[in-house]
Amino acid sequence: MSENTAPDPTQNAEKDPETWVTGDEPMTGPQKSYLETLAREAGREVPADLDKARASEMIDELQKETGRGA
């Protein structure tokens, strides 16, 4: 019997942004662009100094607020 070490594709692969190894790096260009779109729709401002982890959290927050990304 061989052991299957491949990840289970049916499990959610998302990780908590607080545990990201690169979470403290500056947000990416795509994150910034999407955040600006969501923030505009929500009437909010995007802080310029967000790191990747906080940008991801803000995206989740604004998606809920705007009804995007269900």
Secondary structure, DSSP 8 states (H G I E B T S, - for coil): -----S--TTS-----GGG-TTTTSB--HHHHHHHHHHHHHHT----TT-BHHHHHHHHHHHHHHHT---
